[in-house]
Amino acid sequence: MKHLSNRIFGEVATPTNSKSMKVVKIFSARPLHTNEEIIHYYPRHVETGKLMMKLRSYGLFRDEHQDFKEEMKRLRELRGKVKVWRRLQNKEKTE
């Protein structure tokens, strides 16, 4: 009767060793493609970047690389070597 009950309810019908039970547990577990922890594993880079830029504008976060780029841009402007982008030239021509 126990054998029949196990077969009906999807349990292991015959006694098995621990390796086989591990396989049974893996196949009886929830599929990985439906697990939210697996699907959303990677961090949200875009949202984190926007948050850091907002914190930087408030003065709560120090982005040294961005500070360096802005300083180099400022020094280029002082030397008179400002880069002119094509998009900006096109906008000035149309206005």
Beta strands, then each sheet from edge to edge (+ up, - down):
end
